[in-house]
Amino acid sequence: MYASRVRLGALLGLLASGCGASAPPTQGAREDAAPPPSVAGLFEVDGHRLYLECSGVGAPTIVLGHGQGGSRATWDKVWPGLLGVARVCRYDRAACGKSELGPVPTTSGHVVRDLHALLRVAGILPPYIMVGHSLGGLNAQLFAHTFPAEVAGLVLIESSSRDYDPRASSETAMPEDPTERRLLLDFNAGYDATMRNYALSPEGLDWESSYRELSEVTTFGELPLYVVTAGNRTWTAPAFFPPSLKQRLAQLWMDAQTGLAARSRRSVHVVAEGAGHFVQQDRPDIVLKAIKSVLEASRAGASGASHPAGGAIQPTAAPAAASDGAPSLPAVGKTPRG
């Protein structure tokens, strides 16, 4: 019981979801075919079927990726607000929602290749705005790195990050209090087990291998990037932990989020006040503003705007608090807000 609570507090944010299926697969579209205005169904990808739903019109296409063990339903509060601004797609990863079980164990790299194939077979061609929550954010980062020519923008919502590792921080600074030291060691043991044992993941994900796949992702250049972090970070530690340990783990998470924003020279990082880990459910207004801001920035870039030579854009130095809204991405050549 204790180990389970520790693992749940370690950032994975599990959301139990059943698997099901019954819609027939749809044939893939030609590369030069006009994109379909609406898609909903199961598509064959690498020997299993994945459920994809797309609506709306307008490029780039917004692609929504859910957290570990979740489903496309986690975007229900955001979905309606996007239909009038662009084509938007959401899907269930293998073993989630309506999608079928895929190969196990799996890694983020395999998930990214599956998603890329899924979009192509469904006739949903680039460019894309990749939006990811939690594990979905990890996948979105790797997608942008693997297919940079196809990605016009990136939105990371409480995204998993290879920079978050409580084990590494414990090696340099353990708490002096023996009770706190034991709690942190137990926490780290649970985290370590989750990283190494894919059987503990509802999707059969090998976390450690997935983070290794992401190790080469150090910069996104000037790709429009919006990082949204929860204002309520109580989920980062078990409820029975003393305040000092809760603060320690919350700060580790915030540091990792700030590091994500620093990977683009054109980024915004906001803290969604009043929101927990599922920001898209607690504060859909902030998530909508983030996505629309990246969409507008990508369209401005596609229309011919370019970064002036010699005018380096500085990364976001500190997150901005977002209570009644969220700041917009700066125009090309402007300094992001911090």
VOBA-1610 file (N, C-alpha, C; in pm, whole numbers, padded with zeros to 5 digits, always signed):
BEGIN
Met+00082-00120+00000Met+00000+00000+00000Met+00086+00125+00000Tyr+00186+00125+00089Tyr+00276+00240+00099Tyr+00352+00260-00032Ala+00403+00148-00088Ala+00478+00159-00214Ala+00391+00215-00325Ser+00264+00176-00327Ser+00173+00226-00430Ser+00154+00376-00415Arg+00138+00422-00290Arg+00119+00565-00268Arg+00243+00643-00310Val+00359+00586-00282Val+00483+00651-00321Val+00493+00662-00472Arg+00463+00555-00542Arg+00472+00559-00688Arg+00374+00659-00746Leu+00255+00665-00689Leu+00157+00759-00740Leu+00201+00902-00719Gly+00277+00927-00611Gly+00323+01062-00584Gly+00445+01101-00662Ala+00498+01009-00739Ala+00628+01033-00804Ala+00621+01097-00941Leu+00506+01153-00979Leu+00490+01230-01102Leu+00414+01158-01211Leu+00391+01025-01194Leu+00335+00952-01305Leu+00187+00981-01327Gly+00116+01024-01223Gly-00023+01066-01239Gly-00109+00963-01309Leu-00115+00843-01256Leu-00187+00738-01325Leu-00338+00764-01325Leu-00400+00734-01437Leu-00544+00746-01449Leu-00595+00617-01512Ala-00658+00534-01431Ala-00701+00403-01481Ala-00800+00419-01595Ser-00782+00339-01697Ser-00871+00346-01813Ser-00880+00209-01877Gly-00999+00168-01915Gly-01016+00038-01978Gly-00985+00044-02126Cys-00975-00071-02188Cys-00949-00082-02331Cys-01072-00139-02399Gly-01101-00092-02516Gly-01214-00144-02590Gly-01200-00108-02736Ala-01286-00162-02821Ala-01274-00134-02963Ala-01392-00193-03037Ser-01432-00124-03147Ser-01528-00189-03235Ser-01545-00117-03367Ala-01493+00005-03383Ala-01506+00075-03511Ala-01411+00015-03613Pro-01456-00001-03739Pro-01369-00062-03841Pro-01254+00030-03879Pro-01140-00025-03917Pro-01028+00058-03959Pro-01059+00129-04089Thr-00998+00245-04110Thr-01017+00324-04231Thr-00892+00316-04316Gln-00910+00315-04447Gln-00797+00307-04538Gln-00716+00436-04533Gly-00586+00425-04554Gly-00498+00541-04552Gly-00518+00628-04675Ala-00480+00757-04664Ala-00495+00851-04773Ala-00363+00869-04847Arg-00372+00912-04975Arg-00251+00942-05050Arg-00184+01066-04992Glu-00051+01079-05014Glu+00023+01193-04962Glu-00032+01324-05016Asp-00082+01324-05144Asp-00128+01448-05204Asp-00278+01469-05188Ala-00344+01384-05112Ala-00488+01395-05095Ala-00521+01509-04999Ala-00637+01572-05020Ala-00682+01677-04929Ala-00716+01615-04795Pro-00676+01677-04683Pro-00702+01619-04551Pro-00852+01611-04523Pro-00896+01504-04463Pro-01039+01490-04433Pro-01081+01589-04325Pro-01201+01645-04334Pro-01247+01740-04232Pro-01284+01674-04101Ser-01314+01545-04104Ser-01355+01478-03981Ser-01314+01332-03986Val-01258+01285-03875Val-01211+01146-03866Val-01250+01091-03730Ala-01295+00968-03725Ala-01323+00902-03597Ala-01325+00752-03621Gly-01232+00680-03561Gly-01231+00536-03577Gly-01098+00475-03543Leu-01089+00344-03565Leu-00968+00267-03538Leu-00887+00251-03666Phe-00756+00264-03653Phe-00666+00254-03767Phe-00555+00154-03736Glu-00524+00072-03833Glu-00421-00031-03817Glu-00282+00033-03818Val-00205+00009-03713Val-00068+00060-03702Val+00018-00049-03639Asp+00114-00101-03712Asp+00211-00196-03659Asp+00145-00314-03589Gly+00042-00369-03649Gly-00019-00490-03597Gly-00125-00471-03491His-00156-00347-03454His-00266-00323-03360His-00340-00197-03406Arg-00459-00177-03350Arg-00542-00065-03394Arg-00547+00043-03287Leu-00532+00167-03332Leu-00536+00284-03245Leu-00654+00373-03282Tyr-00720+00426-03179Tyr-00837+00510-03202Tyr-00795+00655-03218Leu-00843+00719-03326Leu-00813+00859-03357Leu-00941+00933-03385Glu-00948+01055-03336Glu-01063+01143-03360Glu-01011+01280-03400Cys-01057+01331-03514Cys-01017+01464-03562Cys-01140+01541-03609Ser-01142+01672-03582Ser-01250+01758-03626Ser-01194+01896-03655Gly-01274+01977-03721Gly-01233+02113-03751Gly-01149+02121-03876Val-01118+02245-03916Val-01036+02268-04035Val-00934+02378-04004Gly-00827+02379-04079Gly-00725+02481-04063Gly-00593+02422-04017Ala-00485+02474-04073Ala-00351+02428-04039Ala-00280+02533-03953Pro-00182+02488-03873Pro-00139+02349-03850Pro-00245+02269-03772Thr-00235+02138-03782Thr-00324+02050-03706Thr-00274+02039-03562Ile-00365+02054-03467Ile-00333+02041-03325Ile-00350+01894-03286Val-00247+01833-03228Val-00251+01693-03189Val-00236+01684-03037Leu-00337+01627-02970Leu-00342+01621-02824Leu-00301+01483-02774Gly-00206+01479-02680Gly-00160+01353-02623Gly-00186+01348-02473His-00249+01241-02425His-00290+01230-02285His-00179+01175-02196Gly-00201+01179-02065Gly-00106+01128-01968Gly-00112+00976-01956Gln-00023+00920-01875Gln-00011+00775-01863Gln-00139+00711-01811Gly-00185+00609-01882Gly-00302+00535-01840Gly-00433+00607-01865Gly-00427+00727-01925Gly-00549+00805-01949Gly-00610+00774-02084Ser-00679+00870-02139Ser-00742+00853-02270Ser-00767+00992-02329Arg-00817+00993-02449Arg-00847+01120-02515Arg-00952+01200-02439Ala-01029+01134-02352Ala-01135+01202-02276Ala-01080+01307-02181Thr-00950+01300-02147Thr-00895+01400-02057Thr-00893+01538-02121Trp-00919+01546-02252Trp-00921+01674-02323Trp-01063+01727-02346Asp-01162+01666-02283Asp-01301+01703-02309Asp-01330+01851-02286Lys-01268+01912-02187Lys-01297+02053-02156Lys-01223+02149-02248Val-01124+02099-02320Val-01045+02183-02411Val-01094+02167-02555Trp-01133+02048-02590Trp-01171+02012-02726Trp-01267+02110-02793Pro-01382+02145-02732Pro-01477+02233-02800Pro-01420+02370-02834Gly-01331+02421-02749Gly-01275+02553-02772Gly-01172+02559-02882Leu-01131+02443-02935Leu-01031+02440-03041Leu-01091+02418-03179Leu-01213+02369-03184Leu-01271+02327-03312Leu-01287+02442-03409Gly-01303+02564-03359Gly-01323+02677-03449Gly-01195+02744-03495Val-01080+02698-03447Val-00956+02768-03481Val-00862+02687-03570Ala-00876+02556-03571Ala-00789+02470-03653Ala-00844+02329-03651Arg-00787+02243-03734Arg-00818+02101-03721Arg-00749+02051-03595Val-00820+01972-03517Val-00765+01922-03391Val-00788+01772-03382Cys-00685+01701-03338Cys-00692+01555-03327Cys-00654+01511-03186Arg-00720+01408-03139Arg-00683+01343-03013Arg-00695+01192-03035Tyr-00616+01118-02961Tyr-00616+00974-02982Tyr-00590+00901-02852Asp-00617+00772-02853Asp-00587+00685-02740Asp-00462+00604-02774Arg-00360+00613-02688Arg-00242+00530-02711Arg-00276+00382-02693Ala-00189+00295-02736Ala-00209+00152-02722Ala-00238+00117-02576Ala-00337+00033-02554Ala-00381-00014-02422Ala-00463+00089-02347Cys-00500+00199-02411Cys-00579+00303-02346Cys-00707+00331-02424Gly-00812+00372-02353Gly-00936+00410-02419Gly-00988+00301-02510Lys-01014+00337-02637Lys-01067+00243-02735Lys-00958+00171-02814Ser-00833+00205-02790Ser-00724+00144-02867Ser-00691+00005-02815Glu-00633-00075-02903Glu-00595-00211-02868Glu-00456-00214-02803Leu-00428-00323-02737Leu-00297-00343-02677Leu-00192-00357-02786Gly-00078-00289-02766Gly+00033-00300-02859Gly+00146-00382-02799Pro+00263-00380-02862Pro+00378-00454-02809Pro+00417-00406-02669Val+00452-00498-02582Val+00494-00469-02445Val+00623-00544-02418Pro+00725-00481-02358Pro+00725-00341-02317Pro+00736-00246-02436Thr+00700-00121-02410Thr+00710-00019-02514Thr+00793+00098-02460Thr+00828+00189-02548Thr+00903+00308-02508Thr+00841+00430-02574Ser+00883+00546-02531Ser+00832+00669-02591Ser+00864+00674-02740Gly+00981+00622-02777Gly+01017+00622-02919Gly+00920+00539-03002His+00879+00424-02948His+00782+00341-03020His+00647+00412-03028Val+00607+00478-02919Val+00480+00552-02918Val+00482+00662-03023Val+00593+00732-03033Val+00606+00841-03130Val+00597+00788-03273Arg+00663+00678-03300Arg+00656+00619-03435Arg+00514+00572-03465Asp+00446+00516-03365Asp+00306+00475-03383Asp+00218+00595-03417Leu+00236+00704-03344Leu+00154+00823-03367Leu+00181+00880-03506His+00305+00884-03545His+00340+00936-03678His+00273+00852-03787Ala+00279+00720-03771Ala+00216+00631-03868Ala+00065+00645-03865Leu+00008+00661-03746Leu-00137+00676-03732Leu-00186+00799-03806Leu-00118+00910-03788Leu-00159+01034-03855Leu-00151+01018-04007Arg-00046+00952-04054Arg-00031+00934-04198Arg-00138+00842-04256Val-00164+00730-04191Val-00262+00636-04246Val-00402+00696-04243Ala-00426+00789-04151Ala-00556+00855-04144Ala-00565+00975-04236Gly-00454+01008-04303Gly-00455+01120-04396Gly-00440+01254-04329Ile-00391+01257-04205Ile-00371+01383-04132Ile-00224+01422-04149Leu-00197+01508-04244Leu-00061+01540-04281Leu-00011+01664-04208Pro+00122+01683-04196Pro+00179+01798-04125Pro+00151+01928-04202Pro+00176+02041-04131Pro+00244+02058-04002Pro+00152+02033-03882Tyr+00215+02006-03765Tyr+00142+01977-03643Tyr+00184+02072-03530Ile+00088+02102-03443Ile+00116+02158-03311Ile+00102+02044-03214Met+00210+02000-03152Met+00206+01887-03061Met+00177+01937-02919Val+00072+01883-02860Val+00029+01920-02726Val+00031+01795-02640Gly+00102+01799-02527Gly+00111+01680-02444Gly+00098+01709-02297His+00021+01624-02229His+00007+01633-02084His+00082+01518-02018Ser+00166+01549-01918Ser+00237+01448-01841Ser+00320+01358-01934Leu+00295+01227-01937Leu+00366+01139-02029Leu+00346+01184-02173Gly+00227+01235-02204Gly+00202+01286-02339Gly+00298+01399-02376Gly+00343+01475-02275Gly+00441+01580-02300Gly+00577+01524-02334Leu+00614+01414-02267Leu+00740+01348-02300Leu+00738+01301-02445Asn+00626+01240-02485Asn+00613+01193-02623Asn+00614+01309-02722Ala+00550+01420-02685Ala+00546+01537-02774Ala+00686+01592-02798Gln+00768+01595-02692Gln+00907+01641-02707Gln+00983+01553-02805Leu+00969+01422-02788Leu+01042+01330-02874Leu+00990+01335-03017Phe+00860+01355-03034Phe+00802+01369-03168Phe+00862+01490-03238Ala+00870+01603-03165Ala+00926+01726-03223Ala+01073+01708-03260His+01144+01630-03179His+01285+01605-03205His+01304+01509-03322Thr+01218+01408-03331Thr+01231+01305-03434Thr+01185+01354-03570Phe+01080+01438-03571Phe+01024+01488-03697Phe+01020+01641-03695Pro+01135+01706-03685Pro+01136+01852-03668Pro+01074+01929-03783Ala+01084+01877-03905Ala+01028+01948-04020Ala+00876+01944-04022Glu+00817+01858-03939Glu+00671+01843-03940Glu+00604+01913-03822Val+00681+01964-03729Val+00625+02023-03608Val+00642+02175-03611Ala+00530+02246-03597Ala+00529+02393-03603Ala+00523+02457-03466Gly+00496+02378-03362Gly+00487+02433-03228Gly+00467+02323-03126Leu+00490+02358-02999Leu+00490+02258-02892Leu+00427+02319-02767Val+00332+02246-02707Val+00269+02287-02581Val+00285+02173-02482Leu+00351+02200-02370Leu+00378+02098-02269Leu+00304+02134-02141Ile+00213+02047-02099Ile+00128+02072-01983Ile+00166+01974-01873Glu+00226+02026-01765Glu+00271+01938-01657Glu+00347+01820-01716Ser+00437+01849-01808Ser+00503+01744-01884Ser+00607+01669-01803Ser+00613+01539-01825Ser+00724+01461-01773Ser+00853+01515-01834Ser+00961+01506-01757Ser+01089+01560-01803Ser+01202+01469-01755Arg+01300+01447-01840Arg+01415+01367-01800Arg+01496+01438-01692Asp+01474+01568-01673Asp+01547+01643-01571Asp+01491+01622-01431Tyr+01372+01562-01421Tyr+01314+01535-01288Tyr+01358+01397-01242Asp+01442+01394-01139Asp+01487+01267-01084Asp+01522+01287-00937Pro+01431+01255-00846Pro+01460+01274-00703Pro+01577+01191-00653Arg+01609+01083-00726Arg+01722+01000-00685Arg+01852+01078-00697Ala+01868+01155-00803Ala+01992+01228-00826Ala+02011+01337-00720Ser+01903+01406-00684Ser+01915+01513-00584Ser+01948+01456-00447Ser+01900+01336-00418Ser+01925+01274-00288Ser+02071+01235-00272Glu+02137+01209-00384Glu+02278+01170-00377Glu+02367+01285-00331Thr+02321+01409-00353Thr+02404+01525-00319Thr+02359+01594-00190Ala+02234+01576-00152Ala+02185+01647-00033Ala+02070+01570+00032Met+02103+01478+00120Met+02001+01404+00194Met+01956+01485+00314Pro+01829+01474+00354Pro+01781+01544+00474Pro+01859+01499+00598Glu+01880+01590+00690Glu+01950+01555+00814Glu+01862+01476+00910Asp+01734+01507+00910Asp+01642+01438+00999Asp+01630+01291+00956Pro+01652+01196+01048Pro+01651+01054+01011Pro+01516+01006+00958Thr+01406+01060+01012Thr+01274+01019+00963Thr+01254+01065+00819Glu+01292+01191+00792Glu+01278+01244+00657Glu+01370+01170+00560Arg+01488+01134+00609Arg+01581+01061+00523Arg+01522+00927+00482Arg+01461+00858+00578Arg+01402+00728+00549Arg+01284+00743+00453Leu+01200+00844+00474Leu+01087+00866+00385Leu+01135+00892+00242Leu+01238+00974+00228Leu+01288+01006+00095Leu+01352+00884+00029Leu+01423+00804+00106Leu+01482+00682+00051Leu+01375+00586+00003Asp+01267+00574+00081Asp+01156+00487+00039Asp+01088+00542-00086Phe+01071+00673-00088Phe+01012+00738-00206Phe+01096+00708-00330Asn+01228+00725-00315Asn+01317+00701-00427Asn+01317+00555-00471Ala+01301+00464-00375Ala+01294+00323-00410Ala+01171+00294-00494Gly+01058+00355-00458Gly+00936+00339-00536Gly+00951+00400-00675Tyr+01014+00517-00679Tyr+01037+00584-00808Tyr+01129+00498-00896Asp+01234+00445-00836Asp+01329+00363-00910Asp+01261+00239-00966Ala+01174+00176-00886Ala+01102+00058-00933Ala+01012+00092-01052Thr+00947+00208-01044Thr+00859+00251-01153Thr+00939+00276-01280Met+01057+00335-01266Met+01141+00362-01383Met+01190+00233-01449Arg+01221+00132-01370Arg+01288+00013-01421Arg+01193-00102-01459Asn+01073-00104-01402Asn+00984-00219-01420Asn+00863-00178-01503Tyr+00861-00213-01629Tyr+00751-00174-01718Tyr+00618-00234-01674Ala+00621-00344-01595Ala+00496-00407-01551Ala+00418-00317-01455Leu+00485-00216-01398Leu+00417-00123-01308Leu+00346-00011-01384Ser+00367-00004-01514Ser+00301+00097-01596Ser+00175+00041-01658Pro+00063+00113-01652Pro-00061+00063-01715Pro-00049+00050-01866Glu+00053+00111-01925Glu+00075+00101-02070Glu+00194+00012-02104Gly+00255-00051-02001Gly+00372-00132-02026Gly+00491-00050-02072Leu+00503+00072-02022Leu+00608+00163-02066Leu+00737+00142-01989Asp+00846+00132-02062Asp+00979+00129-02004Asp+01025+00274-01990Trp+01006+00330-01870Trp+01038+00471-01847Trp+01187+00499-01864Glu+01270+00414-01809Glu+01414+00441-01812Glu+01465+00445-01956Ser+01422+00352-02039Ser+01463+00353-02180Ser+01406+00475-02251Ser+01285+00514-02214Ser+01223+00631-02277Ser+01303+00757-02246Tyr+01348+00772-02122Tyr+01430+00889-02088Tyr+01564+00886-02161Arg+01618+00768-02183Arg+01743+00759-02261Arg+01719+00804-02404Glu+01604+00768-02459Glu+01571+00812-02595Glu+01565+00964-02604Leu+01526+01027-02494Leu+01510+01172-02492Leu+01641+01244-02458Ser+01746+01169-02429Ser+01869+01232-02380Ser+01934+01323-02483Glu+01907+01301-02612Glu+01966+01384-02715Glu+01887+01513-02739Val+01770+01525-02678Val+01687+01643-02698Val+01733+01752-02602Thr+01815+01843-02651Thr+01868+01950-02568Thr+01813+02086-02608Thr+01766+02101-02731Thr+01713+02230-02775Thr+01610+02211-02884Phe+01514+02301-02886Phe+01416+02307-02995Phe+01438+02433-03080Gly+01553+02495-03062Gly+01584+02614-03141Gly+01486+02726-03114Glu+01418+02772-03218Glu+01320+02879-03206Glu+01178+02828-03226Leu+01158+02701-03206Leu+01023+02645-03215Leu+00935+02709-03108Pro+00818+02762-03146Pro+00727+02816-03044Pro+00694+02710-02939Leu+00720+02742-02814Leu+00705+02646-02703Leu+00633+02713-02588Tyr+00531+02648-02536Tyr+00454+02699-02423Tyr+00452+02590-02316Val+00504+02621-02199Val+00507+02526-02088Val+00408+02572-01981Val+00318+02484-01942Val+00218+02513-01840Val+00240+02421-01721Thr+00260+02481-01604Thr+00285+02405-01481Thr+00173+02430-01381Ala+00133+02328-01309Ala+00025+02341-01210Ala+00067+02430-01094Gly-00026+02515-01050Gly+00001+02597-00932Gly-00008+02517-00804Asn-00092+02415-00805Asn-00107+02325-00690Asn-00023+02201-00714Arg+00093+02194-00647Arg+00184+02083-00671Arg+00185+01982-00555Thr+00075+01973-00482Thr+00069+01877-00372Thr+00079+01734-00420Trp+00046+01710-00546Trp+00049+01574-00601Trp+00191+01520-00614Thr+00293+01607-00608Thr+00430+01560-00630Thr+00487+01483-00511Ala+00415+01478-00399Ala+00462+01404-00282Ala+00343+01344-00209Pro+00361+01230-00142Pro+00252+01171-00064Pro+00201+01268+00042Ala+00073+01261+00074Ala+00011+01356+00167Ala+00071+01350+00307Phe+00124+01234+00346Phe+00175+01219+00483Phe+00319+01269+00497Phe+00381+01316+00389Phe+00517+01367+00397Phe+00519+01500+00474Pro+00625+01527+00551Pro+00638+01655+00619Pro+00652+01769+00518Pro+00617+01892+00556Pro+00622+02006+00462Pro+00756+02024+00394Ser+00866+02001+00465Ser+00998+02021+00406Ser+01023+01928+00287Leu+00979+01801+00298Leu+00996+01708+00188Leu+00902+01740+00073Lys+00780+01782+00108Lys+00686+01821+00003Lys+00742+01937-00079Gln+00799+02035-00008Gln+00856+02150-00076Gln+00975+02108-00162Arg+01055+02019-00112Arg+01173+01971-00185Arg+01132+01908-00317Leu+01033+01818-00315Leu+00991+01748-00434Leu+00917+01841-00530Ala+00838+01933-00474Ala+00769+02031-00558Ala+00868+02120-00631Gln+00976+02158-00564Gln+01076+02244-00627Gln+01152+02168-00736Leu+01177+02040-00714Leu+01241+01958-00817Leu+01156+01956-00944Trp+01026+01941-00925Trp+00934+01939-01039Trp+00935+02075-01110Met+00930+02185-01031Met+00930+02318-01092Met+01061+02344-01166Asp+01173+02303-01109Asp+01302+02322-01177Asp+01304+02250-01311Ala+01247+02130-01315Ala+01244+02054-01440Ala+01154+02123-01542Gln+01042+02180-01496Gln+00953+02251-01587Gln+01020+02376-01645Thr+01093+02447-01561Thr+01166+02564-01608Thr+01272+02523-01710Gly+01335+02408-01686Gly+01433+02357-01781Gly+01372+02326-01916Leu+01248+02278-01918Leu+01181+02252-02045Leu+01164+02381-02124Ala+01122+02486-02057Ala+01100+02614-02125Ala+01230+02669-02183Ala+01341+02639-02118Ala+01471+02690-02163Ala+01520+02621-02290Arg+01450+02518-02335Arg+01496+02446-02455Arg+01454+02512-02585Ser+01378+02618-02577Ser+01348+02697-02697Ser+01383+02842-02670Arg+01433+02909-02773Arg+01463+03051-02759Arg+01338+03136-02777Arg+01226+03069-02796Arg+01099+03140-02812Arg+00994+03067-02730Ser+00997+03090-02600Ser+00911+03012-02510Ser+00843+03101-02407Val+00736+03047-02353Val+00665+03106-02239Val+00643+02995-02137His+00660+03027-02011His+00634+02932-01903His+00540+02998-01804Val+00423+02938-01783Val+00326+02993-01689Val+00291+02890-01583Val+00255+02941-01465Val+00204+02858-01356Val+00054+02879-01350Ala-00022+02772-01367Ala-00168+02780-01367Ala-00220+02777-01223Glu-00249+02894-01169Glu-00297+02903-01032Glu-00431+02831-01019Gly-00447+02758-00910Gly-00572+02688-00883Gly-00585+02555-00956Ala-00479+02513-01025Ala-00486+02389-01101Ala-00393+02285-01041Gly-00439+02159-01043Gly-00355+02047-01006Gly-00289+01989-01130His-00245+01865-01122His-00170+01803-01231His-00248+01803-01362Phe-00381+01786-01355Phe-00463+01785-01476Phe-00510+01928-01505Val-00418+02010-01550Val-00447+02151-01575Val-00556+02167-01679Gln-00558+02079-01780Gln-00658+02091-01886Gln-00799+02069-01835Gln-00812+02007-01718Gln-00944+01989-01659Gln-00975+02098-01556Asp-00873+02138-01479Asp-00894+02239-01375Asp-00897+02380-01430Arg-00813+02408-01530Arg-00805+02542-01589Arg-00796+02532-01742Pro-00904+02486-01804Pro-00901+02473-01951Pro-00879+02607-02021Asp-00916+02717-01956Asp-00896+02848-02017Asp-00749+02877-02041Ile-00665+02840-01945Ile-00521+02863-01958Ile-00462+02774-02066Val-00506+02649-02071Val-00455+02558-02172Val-00498+02603-02311Leu-00621+02649-02324Leu-00668+02699-02454Leu-00586+02819-02498Lys-00558+02910-02405Lys-00477+03027-02439Lys-00338+02984-02483Ala-00280+02888-02417Ala-00147+02840-02452Ala-00146+02782-02594Ile-00242+02696-02624Ile-00247+02632-02756Ile-00270+02735-02865Lys-00364+02826-02841Lys-00394+02928-02943Lys-00276+03021-02964Ser-00202+03049-02858Ser-00085+03136-02870Ser+00022+03071-02959Val+00046+02941-02937Val+00144+02870-03020Val+00093+02859-03163Leu-00035+02836-03180Leu-00094+02829-03313Leu-00073+02960-03388Glu-00101+03072-03322Glu-00083+03203-03385Glu+00064+03228-03419Ala+00153+03191-03328Ala+00296+03212-03351Ala+00345+03129-03469Ser+00295+03006-03479Ser+00338+02920-03590Ser+00287+02973-03723Arg+00165+03025-03724Arg+00110+03080-03847Arg+00184+03206-03888Ala+00223+03287-03791Ala+00300+03407-03823Ala+00434+03371-03885Gly+00498+03266-03832Gly+00624+03221-03887Gly+00608+03167-04027Ala+00499+03094-04050Ala+00475+03035-04181Ala+00444+03141-04286Ser+00396+03260-04241Ser+00360+03364-04335Ser+00479+03448-04379Gly+00597+03416-04325Gly+00716+03485-04371Gly+00793+03558-04263Ala+00739+03562-04140Ala+00813+03626-04032Ala+00938+03545-04002Ser+01046+03613-03968Ser+01170+03542-03937Ser+01243+03614-03827His+01330+03540-03759His+01407+03598-03650His+01521+03680-03706Pro+01532+03808-03670Pro+01636+03893-03725Pro+01775+03847-03682Ala+01871+03857-03772Ala+02008+03816-03741Ala+02064+03901-03628Gly+02132+03834-03536Gly+02197+03905-03427Gly+02106+03940-03312Gly+01978+03912-03321Gly+01885+03948-03214Gly+01841+03827-03137Ala+01930+03769-03060Ala+01901+03644-02991Ala+01782+03658-02897Ile+01694+03558-02898Ile+01579+03556-02809Ile+01617+03480-02684Gln+01598+03540-02568Gln+01635+03476-02444Gln+01524+03382-02397Pro+01557+03268-02340Pro+01454+03178-02287Pro+01388+03238-02165Thr+01269+03187-02135Thr+01197+03233-02018Thr+01281+03211-01892Ala+01304+03319-01817Ala+01388+03309-01699Ala+01311+03257-01579Ala+01184+03290-01568Ala+01102+03247-01455Ala+00959+03236-01501Pro+00881+03142-01446Pro+00744+03126-01490Pro+00656+03243-01447Ala+00561+03278-01531Ala+00464+03381-01498Ala+00343+03316-01435Ala+00285+03381-01335Ala+00164+03329-01273Ala+00046+03360-01362Ala-00040+03261-01383Ala-00158+03278-01467Ala-00281+03245-01384Ser-00354+03348-01341Ser-00475+03326-01262Ser-00599+03351-01345Asp-00603+03463-01418Asp-00720+03495-01499Asp-00693+03477-01648Gly-00582+03423-01682Gly-00547+03404-01822Gly-00404+03358-01832Ala-00342+03381-01947Ala-00203+03340-01968Ala-00141+03432-02070Pro-00012+03462-02056Pro+00053+03549-02153Pro+00065+03482-02288Ser+00076+03563-02393Ser+00094+03512-02527Ser+00242+03495-02557Leu+00272+03408-02653Leu+00409+03397-02699Leu+00449+03528-02764Pro+00575+03569-02748Pro+00620+03693-02808Pro+00630+03681-02959Ala+00620+03792-03028Ala+00643+03794-03172Ala+00789+03760-03198Val+00819+03712-03315Val+00956+03678-03348Val+01044+03800-03329Gly+01155+03781-03257Gly+01246+03890-03232Gly+01222+03961-03101Lys+01117+03920-03028Lys+01086+03980-02899Lys+01130+03886-02786Thr+01150+03941-02670Thr+01192+03860-02555Thr+01070+03801-02486Pro+01068+03670-02461Pro+00957+03609-02389Pro+00939+03669-02250Arg+00818+03665-02203Arg+00791+03714-02067Arg+00835+03613-01965Gly+00885+03659-01852Gly+00927+03567-01748Gly+00852+03590-01621
//
